[in-house]
Amino acid sequence: MFLFFRSYSGPLSRTQQQLHISQIHLRTYVDGTINWVRDRGLDHAVEREKNLLPVMNIKDFIKSEPSKSVPVSIITQKREILRIPMRPIDLIRKYPSIFEEFLPGGIGVQPHVKLTSKVLELDAEEQLTYQTSTCRQQAADRLLKLLMLSRVHKVPVSIIDQLKWDLGLPKDFVQSIVPEFPDYFKVVGRQNFASGSGDMRVLELVCWNNELATSVLEKMAAKVKHDTSKRMDITFPMKYSNGFEMDKKFKKWVDEWQKLPYISPYENASHLSPNSDESDKWTVAILHELLHMLVTKKTEKENILCIGEYFGLRSRFKRALLHHPGIFYISSKAGTYTVVLKEGYKRGSVVESNPLMNIRNKYLHLMNTVEEDSKTTTKHISTRQQKQEQKQEQKEGSDDAFGVQNEAELLNSSDDEDEDEDEDENTSSPHTVRADPRDNVRADLRDNVRADRRDHVCADRRDHVRADRRDHVRADRRDQVRADRRDQVRADRRDHDRADRRDHDRADRRDHVRADRRDHVRADRREHVRADRRDHVRADRRDNVSERHFNLKENATRSRVTLPKRMNAERPRDVTRERTGMSKRHSVRTEV
């Protein structure tokens, strides 16, 4: 099937195509390897949301039940569908502010899970956000831009289902968003799981929108410079991670790559060679536009490769992600590979404000909130510590209860407080006071920071263990492959030796058979020759006897001796007998 891209500005002229074709042969991909370094800010942003999607899936599943509660065993059975990365019971007990575990009435009943009142309030706020006209219009625009990026202007619903969380779409977008915008897109095909074919529905573009078919980089360039015809001025923002070492060769390649003409991801670029830098820049533009339209500004690598395979650009997407560490970042946190648009994040948070991201941040805050016991707690504090707490309260303000304070400052302040408490323990007289709620919040924040650090250390150790296991597995596979190759070579040699021996045996047998046949033929010929010679000798002897007999007859005729008739009738006999008979007759006649 021939795939093409529809362009909002019309096809390129012949001169532009010749210009691009002439530039294709002048540039190639950069040679050498690129050393990727970790970006702890982006890793923390990815790891912070690693359990958000499973928690939301469990929340929606519990809410869909009539009783608003589900047995833990049912959640365990649907672990893969709900995309839970750990034991469901561990995930549920990890977030007591979201889920409440209880035992219904009766003996031997399995534990059930229900939602807390706080998460139900957030869920109601989330549903109201999805129902707003602004949110629905933005969701429709993102779907329309995704369809215009496709070559055939259609995308399977199954692929959109994988991206709906990152696109900010409701779970029932086919029933809620698609019918509301009939001039944007439509659903073609039907869902048929009975025949085993799966979801064959496709979301197809209805009308091209020139206003939306403008990339974010083109809009940014239009704000700076009104003349957008000069596409040479459009460059990609580069943000390299701390510790990234760029050599001169790579920097020169990036500078020359940035000077190449920018081709909009919505334009037709089928005339470009797949291995050219121009094609690479167009591919980067598609990836940049795709990640920028996501509300999270990140998605799993498998989603990128899945949609790249449908676009026919899977290998180009891989190369683009590998060759441009200043634009994209691949994080190995959260148990999978996540592609992050560096431009969309600043200090570990999404730059672009979005109502859905605000709701999700509230979910994250609620997940990390630990409810304190209603009982009053007491502790020994010093006068100096009270003054420091008052100063800290004045600096923090009213937002301190919600955890706005920086993690590093919190750790430093907590360490200082511990040191001051140790110093004043012997000098100041302890007294019992009622604990301030802010102190509990600080303790929670300090515990959260320490837990995050501990999680980072555990994650690093886990990564090292996984890397060691992977290396061992690769070494075992390599050894196995080498052993298989060695065995194969030995088997081939053995087979060759056997074949050579068999050929030699066959040749020897054939030679023996031929020699035997030749000897038999020679013996037969020799016997025939001997028989012929013997026959010739006998014939010669017989002829000699006949000739002698004839000569005797001639001599007898001349001597007028008449031979008996009996002698004329008989055949020549033995020469001795003839001679004896002749001599006797001759003597008788002489006597007569």
TORVEX-828948 format. One record per residue (C-alpha): residue number from 0; x, y, z. Coordinates in nm, 3 decimals. Layout:
N
nr_X_Y_Z
NUM_X_Y_Z
...
This chain:
592
nr_X_Y_Z
0_0.000_0.000_0.000
1_0.138_0.342_-0.093
2_0.150_0.583_0.201
3_0.158_0.961_0.164
4_0.141_1.273_0.377
5_-0.109_1.550_0.317
6_0.034_1.900_0.338
7_-0.160_2.206_0.439
8_0.061_2.433_0.224
9_0.043_2.218_-0.089
10_0.312_2.001_-0.249
11_0.667_2.127_-0.271
12_0.781_2.278_-0.596
13_1.024_2.107_-0.830
14_1.300_2.349_-0.733
15_1.253_2.276_-0.362
16_1.260_1.902_-0.426
17_1.580_1.935_-0.629
18_1.729_2.149_-0.350
19_1.650_1.884_-0.088
20_1.776_1.604_-0.311
21_2.102_1.790_-0.374
22_2.152_1.832_0.001
23_2.086_1.466_0.080
24_2.421_1.350_-0.054
25_2.619_1.614_0.136
26_2.532_1.512_0.493
27_2.522_1.187_0.682
28_2.463_1.083_1.042
29_2.726_1.166_1.298
30_2.987_0.896_1.347
31_3.080_0.758_1.687
32_2.893_0.689_2.007
33_2.697_0.928_2.229
34_2.747_0.887_2.602
35_2.411_0.929_2.771
36_2.408_1.060_3.127
37_2.130_1.043_3.381
38_1.907_1.340_3.448
39_1.805_1.302_3.810
40_1.534_1.567_3.783
41_1.358_1.390_3.495
42_1.414_1.050_3.657
43_1.249_1.179_3.972
44_0.956_1.316_3.768
45_0.909_0.977_3.603
46_0.950_0.778_3.921
47_0.714_1.005_4.113
48_0.427_0.908_3.880
49_0.512_0.540_3.839
50_0.219_0.426_4.057
51_-0.026_0.698_3.958
52_-0.175_0.516_3.658
53_-0.225_0.182_3.843
54_-0.387_0.367_4.134
55_-0.620_0.550_3.895
56_-0.709_0.224_3.722
57_-0.795_0.058_4.053
58_-0.992_0.367_4.155
59_-1.199_0.360_3.834
60_-1.252_-0.016_3.867
61_-1.381_0.015_4.224
62_-1.601_0.309_4.130
63_-1.758_0.110_3.845
64_-1.883_-0.159_4.086
65_-2.239_-0.118_4.217
66_-2.131_-0.181_4.577
67_-1.839_0.066_4.543
68_-1.611_-0.201_4.689
69_-1.415_-0.491_4.540
70_-1.253_-0.801_4.693
71_-0.876_-0.800_4.682
72_-0.883_-1.134_4.496
73_-1.072_-0.976_4.205
74_-0.813_-0.702_4.175
75_-0.540_-0.966_4.180
76_-0.708_-1.148_3.891
77_-0.721_-0.827_3.686
78_-0.363_-0.729_3.764
79_-0.247_-0.723_3.401
80_-0.552_-0.532_3.278
81_-0.511_-0.272_3.554
82_-0.134_-0.256_3.482
83_-0.031_-0.307_3.846
84_0.352_-0.341_3.868
85_0.358_-0.511_4.210
86_0.138_-0.723_4.434
87_-0.203_-0.555_4.440
88_-0.233_-0.588_4.817
89_0.104_-0.415_4.863
90_0.001_-0.129_4.635
91_-0.332_-0.089_4.817
92_-0.171_-0.085_5.161
93_0.097_0.155_5.042
94_-0.161_0.431_4.992
95_-0.403_0.430_5.286
96_-0.520_0.779_5.195
97_-0.660_0.641_4.866
98_-0.781_0.292_4.952
99_-0.948_0.162_5.264
100_-0.925_-0.209_5.340
101_-1.203_-0.363_5.546
102_-1.366_-0.697_5.627
103_-1.739_-0.715_5.557
104_-1.973_-0.895_5.795
105_-1.944_-1.271_5.814
106_-1.684_-1.534_5.891
107_-1.429_-1.632_5.629
108_-1.503_-1.336_5.403
109_-1.212_-1.209_5.198
110_-1.090_-0.853_5.261
111_-1.251_-0.583_5.046
112_-1.125_-0.246_4.928
113_-1.316_0.079_4.895
114_-1.225_0.439_4.824
115_-1.177_0.705_5.088
116_-1.386_1.019_5.101
117_-1.095_1.241_4.998
118_-1.025_1.051_4.678
119_-1.396_1.053_4.595
120_-1.393_1.431_4.621
121_-1.094_1.446_4.386
122_-1.267_1.207_4.147
123_-1.574_1.431_4.134
124_-1.348_1.728_4.058
125_-1.176_1.528_3.786
126_-1.507_1.438_3.622
127_-1.613_1.802_3.626
128_-1.283_1.893_3.458
129_-1.343_1.636_3.183
130_-1.693_1.776_3.127
131_-1.580_2.135_3.072
132_-1.599_2.265_2.715
133_-1.237_2.382_2.722
134_-1.105_2.041_2.819
135_-1.317_1.864_2.557
136_-1.210_2.106_2.285
137_-0.843_2.062_2.372
138_-0.882_1.683_2.371
139_-1.046_1.697_2.027
140_-0.769_1.923_1.896
141_-0.502_1.680_2.018
142_-0.680_1.389_1.848
143_-0.711_1.589_1.527
144_-0.340_1.678_1.528
145_-0.253_1.311_1.581
146_-0.461_1.212_1.278
147_-0.301_1.484_1.065
148_0.044_1.352_1.158
149_-0.046_1.011_1.013
150_0.029_0.945_0.648
151_-0.310_0.792_0.578
152_-0.493_1.034_0.813
153_-0.630_0.754_1.027
154_-0.516_0.579_1.344
155_-0.651_0.254_1.497
156_-0.850_0.298_1.814
157_-0.631_0.035_1.983
158_-0.323_0.261_1.944
159_-0.514_0.563_2.077
160_-0.616_0.352_2.379
161_-0.248_0.312_2.464
162_-0.196_0.690_2.443
163_-0.522_0.813_2.596
164_-0.369_0.857_2.944
165_-0.087_1.074_2.802
166_-0.322_1.253_2.561
167_-0.554_1.345_2.846
168_-0.854_1.165_2.699
169_-1.136_1.016_2.903
170_-1.166_0.639_2.900
171_-1.489_0.659_2.697
172_-1.355_0.908_2.440
173_-1.512_0.709_2.155
174_-1.858_0.767_2.303
175_-1.801_1.112_2.455
176_-1.552_1.305_2.239
177_-1.589_1.161_1.888
178_-1.967_1.214_1.842
179_-1.938_1.573_1.964
180_-1.699_1.670_1.682
181_-1.833_1.509_1.361
182_-1.649_1.764_1.145
183_-1.315_1.655_1.293
184_-1.314_1.277_1.277
185_-1.526_0.965_1.268
186_-1.498_0.600_1.372
187_-1.481_0.346_1.089
188_-1.528_-0.027_1.147
189_-1.670_-0.205_1.445
190_-1.559_-0.391_1.752
191_-1.590_-0.768_1.717
192_-1.428_-0.977_1.992
193_-1.649_-1.280_1.922
194_-1.465_-1.368_1.601
195_-1.125_-1.324_1.765
196_-1.025_-1.035_1.539
197_-1.020_-0.785_1.828
198_-1.086_-0.413_1.797
199_-1.090_-0.330_1.425
200_-1.216_0.025_1.468
201_-1.021_0.311_1.313
202_-1.047_0.682_1.384
203_-1.043_0.861_1.048
204_-0.990_1.227_0.963
205_-1.293_1.406_0.818
206_-1.168_1.758_0.746
207_-0.817_1.903_0.735
208_-0.757_2.199_0.967
209_-0.489_2.439_0.842
210_-0.485_2.630_1.169
211_-0.404_2.323_1.376
212_-0.160_2.187_1.115
213_0.109_2.421_1.246
214_0.381_2.284_1.470
215_0.464_2.438_1.805
216_0.807_2.545_1.678
217_0.649_2.730_1.389
218_0.416_2.909_1.630
219_0.711_3.007_1.847
220_0.903_3.133_1.544
221_0.597_3.329_1.429
222_0.588_3.513_1.763
223_0.950_3.613_1.728
224_0.947_3.683_1.355
225_0.634_3.734_1.151
226_0.788_3.604_0.828
227_0.755_3.224_0.856
228_0.861_3.158_0.497
229_1.228_3.144_0.605
230_1.232_2.805_0.770
231_1.609_2.814_0.809
232_1.563_3.023_1.128
233_1.359_2.753_1.310
234_1.582_2.553_1.545
235_1.511_2.297_1.813
236_1.568_2.394_2.179
237_1.856_2.196_2.327
238_1.883_2.110_2.699
239_2.169_1.877_2.786
240_2.183_1.701_3.121
241_2.444_1.788_3.380
242_2.761_1.595_3.317
243_2.702_1.544_2.944
244_3.033_1.572_2.759
245_3.006_1.701_2.403
246_3.309_1.662_2.182
247_3.389_1.899_1.897
248_3.283_1.654_1.629
249_2.938_1.609_1.778
250_2.895_1.983_1.843
251_2.987_2.061_1.483
252_2.737_1.804_1.359
253_2.460_1.949_1.581
254_2.533_2.304_1.463
255_2.517_2.199_1.098
256_2.206_1.992_1.168
257_2.032_2.294_1.323
258_2.108_2.500_1.011
259_1.921_2.258_0.786
260_1.579_2.374_0.661
261_1.295_2.294_0.899
262_1.019_2.082_0.746
263_0.687_2.081_0.925
264_0.574_1.740_1.052
265_0.243_1.797_0.874
266_0.411_1.839_0.533
267_0.489_1.578_0.269
268_0.850_1.461_0.307
269_0.837_1.143_0.101
270_1.100_1.278_-0.138
271_1.370_1.268_0.134
272_1.613_0.980_0.162
273_1.563_0.777_0.484
274_1.936_0.798_0.569
275_1.977_1.173_0.525
276_2.001_1.438_0.794
277_1.707_1.621_0.636
278_1.490_1.315_0.690
279_1.627_1.288_1.045
280_1.530_1.648_1.120
281_1.181_1.590_0.982
282_1.151_1.277_1.200
283_1.263_1.476_1.504
284_0.997_1.734_1.419
285_0.730_1.461_1.421
286_0.852_1.324_1.754
287_0.874_1.673_1.901
288_0.522_1.758_1.792
289_0.387_1.423_1.912
290_0.542_1.455_2.260
291_0.445_1.821_2.289
292_0.077_1.748_2.225
293_0.076_1.506_2.521
294_-0.034_1.659_2.850
295_0.241_1.469_3.035
296_0.510_1.560_2.779
297_0.630_1.201_2.813
298_0.519_0.849_2.730
299_0.653_0.497_2.729
300_0.900_0.404_2.459
301_0.679_0.116_2.345
302_0.400_0.363_2.266
303_0.639_0.571_2.054
304_0.760_0.265_1.864
305_0.406_0.133_1.822
306_0.279_0.451_1.661
307_0.608_0.481_1.468
308_0.551_0.134_1.324
309_0.202_0.236_1.211
310_0.347_0.553_1.055
311_0.618_0.346_0.885
312_0.890_0.534_1.078
313_0.984_0.289_1.356
314_1.356_0.270_1.266
315_1.374_0.647_1.213
316_1.216_0.708_1.555
317_1.481_0.486_1.715
318_1.765_0.674_1.545
319_1.617_1.012_1.637
320_1.586_0.920_2.004
321_1.945_0.794_2.005
322_2.113_1.084_1.821
323_1.949_1.379_2.000
324_2.010_1.370_2.378
325_1.952_1.745_2.394
326_1.588_1.713_2.282
327_1.475_1.375_2.418
328_1.560_1.183_2.733
329_1.500_0.813_2.792
330_1.446_0.724_3.157
331_1.477_0.369_3.285
332_1.279_0.437_3.601
333_0.929_0.311_3.676
334_1.021_-0.040_3.556
335_1.017_0.056_3.187
336_1.171_0.298_2.936
337_1.002_0.638_2.922
338_1.068_0.902_2.652
339_1.063_1.255_2.796
340_1.059_1.583_2.604
341_1.325_1.788_2.783
342_1.176_2.115_2.666
343_0.850_2.037_2.846
344_1.007_2.005_3.194
345_1.175_2.250_3.426
346_1.310_2.143_3.765
347_1.125_1.812_3.744
348_0.782_1.963_3.671
349_0.579_2.018_3.356
350_0.617_2.373_3.227
351_0.283_2.400_3.046
352_-0.011_2.439_3.279
353_-0.302_2.204_3.222
354_-0.615_2.138_3.433
355_-0.568_1.762_3.405
356_-0.210_1.782_3.527
357_-0.325_1.992_3.822
358_-0.574_1.721_3.915
359_-0.308_1.453_3.883
360_-0.073_1.652_4.103
361_-0.347_1.661_4.365
362_-0.375_1.284_4.338
363_0.001_1.254_4.388
364_-0.012_1.481_4.690
365_-0.295_1.275_4.837
366_-0.103_0.953_4.771
367_0.198_1.087_4.962
368_-0.013_1.216_5.251
369_-0.003_1.013_5.571
370_-0.297_1.065_5.806
371_-0.196_1.142_6.164
372_-0.365_0.996_6.467
373_-0.621_1.226_6.628
374_-0.460_1.180_6.967
375_-0.238_1.452_7.104
376_0.133_1.374_7.094
377_0.392_1.521_7.332
378_0.766_1.567_7.303
379_1.054_1.748_7.479
380_1.167_2.066_7.306
381_1.399_2.349_7.401
382_1.353_2.724_7.402
383_1.603_2.765_7.120
384_1.418_2.511_6.910
385_1.090_2.700_6.966
386_1.247_3.020_6.837
387_1.380_2.843_6.531
388_1.038_2.694_6.462
389_0.875_3.039_6.488
390_1.127_3.184_6.243
391_1.073_2.888_6.012
392_0.696_2.933_6.030
393_0.729_3.299_5.931
394_0.942_3.204_5.629
395_0.725_2.918_5.513
396_0.388_3.094_5.532
397_0.056_2.932_5.489
398_0.164_2.703_5.204
399_0.405_2.511_5.424
400_0.133_2.268_5.528
401_0.098_2.154_5.166
402_0.465_2.066_5.120
403_0.593_2.351_4.904
404_0.928_2.370_5.084
405_1.234_2.252_4.898
406_1.351_1.902_4.982
407_1.715_1.996_5.025
408_1.634_2.288_5.256
409_1.405_2.065_5.457
410_1.680_1.812_5.510
411_1.929_2.083_5.612
412_1.685_2.242_5.853
413_1.595_1.906_6.006
414_1.961_1.823_6.056
415_2.026_2.160_6.219
416_1.730_2.111_6.449
417_1.861_1.771_6.554
418_2.205_1.918_6.626
419_2.064_2.210_6.824
420_1.845_1.977_7.022
421_2.147_1.770_7.117
422_2.341_2.082_7.219
423_2.063_2.229_7.433
424_1.955_1.901_7.588
425_2.175_1.948_7.893
426_2.141_2.329_7.931
427_1.771_2.394_7.889
428_1.506_2.252_8.112
429_1.264_2.022_7.923
430_0.897_2.079_7.950
431_0.595_1.915_7.795
432_0.386_2.106_7.539
433_0.118_2.022_7.289
434_0.262_1.929_6.946
435_0.208_2.175_6.665
436_0.044_2.031_6.346
437_0.315_2.201_6.142
438_0.574_1.994_6.322
439_0.393_1.679_6.212
440_0.387_1.807_5.856
441_0.761_1.874_5.870
442_0.822_1.528_6.007
443_0.611_1.380_5.728
444_0.798_1.581_5.468
445_1.130_1.479_5.617
446_1.022_1.116_5.616
447_0.906_1.150_5.256
448_1.240_1.299_5.152
449_1.429_1.024_5.328
450_1.198_0.766_5.173
451_1.261_0.918_4.830
452_1.635_0.901_4.888
453_1.605_0.546_5.009
454_1.395_0.463_4.705
455_1.659_0.618_4.480
456_1.932_0.412_4.647
457_1.720_0.098_4.621
458_1.645_0.178_4.258
459_2.014_0.226_4.182
460_2.098_-0.101_4.353
461_1.817_-0.271_4.169
462_1.944_-0.130_3.841
463_2.294_-0.256_3.920
464_2.158_-0.600_4.007
465_1.953_-0.604_3.691
466_2.254_-0.494_3.489
467_2.465_-0.769_3.645
468_2.195_-1.024_3.576
469_2.160_-0.898_3.223
470_2.537_-0.921_3.173
471_2.537_-1.274_3.312
472_2.250_-1.371_3.088
473_2.422_-1.218_2.787
474_2.748_-1.394_2.877
475_2.564_-1.723_2.914
476_2.391_-1.671_2.583
477_2.720_-1.577_2.419
478_2.890_-1.885_2.564
479_2.597_-2.097_2.453
480_2.615_-1.953_2.104
481_2.989_-2.011_2.091
482_2.947_-2.367_2.218
483_2.675_-2.427_1.961
484_2.895_-2.288_1.686
485_3.190_-2.499_1.804
486_2.974_-2.809_1.817
487_2.839_-2.726_1.476
488_3.189_-2.685_1.336
489_3.298_-3.013_1.490
490_2.990_-3.186_1.359
491_3.053_-3.041_1.014
492_3.414_-3.155_1.023
493_3.310_-3.501_1.141
494_3.051_-3.519_0.867
495_3.310_-3.410_0.612
496_3.556_-3.672_0.735
497_3.290_-3.938_0.719
498_3.186_-3.826_0.375
499_3.551_-3.830_0.259
500_3.601_-4.177_0.401
501_3.282_-4.298_0.241
502_3.387_-4.148_-0.091
503_3.730_-4.311_-0.061
504_3.571_-4.649_0.019
505_3.334_-4.616_-0.271
506_3.620_-4.517_-0.501
507_3.827_-4.815_-0.385
508_3.536_-5.049_-0.434
509_3.469_-4.905_-0.775
510_3.835_-4.940_-0.869
511_3.837_-5.302_-0.748
512_3.524_-5.380_-0.944
513_3.666_-5.216_-1.253
514_3.996_-5.404_-1.212
515_3.810_-5.735_-1.172
516_3.601_-5.663_-1.478
517_3.910_-5.566_-1.673
518_4.090_-5.885_-1.567
519_3.790_-6.094_-1.665
520_3.770_-5.923_-2.002
521_4.139_-5.969_-2.059
522_4.117_-6.339_-1.961
523_3.820_-6.387_-2.192
524_4.004_-6.218_-2.473
525_4.316_-6.427_-2.409
526_4.115_-6.748_-2.409
527_3.942_-6.643_-2.731
528_4.277_-6.565_-2.889
529_4.415_-6.900_-2.780
530_4.106_-7.080_-2.908
531_4.133_-6.895_-3.239
532_4.498_-6.979_-3.267
533_4.430_-7.345_-3.185
534_4.151_-7.354_-3.445
535_4.378_-7.193_-3.701
536_4.654_-7.443_-3.628
537_4.415_-7.735_-3.662
538_4.270_-7.592_-3.981
539_4.620_-7.543_-4.119
540_4.710_-7.897_-4.030
541_4.392_-8.029_-4.191
542_4.461_-7.827_-4.500
543_4.813_-7.966_-4.515
544_4.683_-8.321_-4.485
545_4.429_-8.259_-4.758
546_4.698_-8.109_-4.979
547_4.924_-8.404_-4.922
548_4.644_-8.643_-4.999
549_4.573_-8.451_-5.317
550_4.938_-8.467_-5.414
551_4.942_-8.839_-5.353
552_4.644_-8.882_-5.578
553_4.811_-8.679_-5.844
554_5.124_-8.886_-5.817
555_4.926_-9.207_-5.831
556_4.745_-9.093_-6.142
557_5.063_-9.009_-6.309
558_5.208_-9.349_-6.217
559_4.891_-9.505_-6.361
560_4.809_-9.660_-6.038
561_4.436_-9.681_-5.985
562_4.324_-9.630_-5.634
563_4.031_-9.824_-5.491
564_3.687_-9.653_-5.500
565_3.661_-9.693_-5.131
566_3.959_-9.465_-5.081
567_3.800_-9.193_-5.301
568_3.480_-9.198_-5.101
569_3.637_-9.174_-4.759
570_3.741_-8.851_-4.598
571_4.109_-8.804_-4.513
572_4.199_-8.987_-4.202
573_4.496_-8.991_-3.983
574_4.812_-8.936_-4.179
575_4.981_-9.235_-4.022
576_4.701_-9.470_-4.122
577_4.694_-9.333_-4.477
578_5.061_-9.372_-4.513
579_5.053_-9.727_-4.383
580_4.771_-9.824_-4.614
581_4.935_-9.666_-4.913
582_5.259_-9.846_-4.845
583_5.086_-10.187_-4.817
584_4.891_-10.142_-5.140
585_5.192_-10.024_-5.322
586_5.386_-10.330_-5.214
587_5.108_-10.566_-5.324
588_5.080_-10.414_-5.668
589_5.452_-10.429_-5.708
590_5.455_-10.795_-5.630
591_5.180_-10.857_-5.879
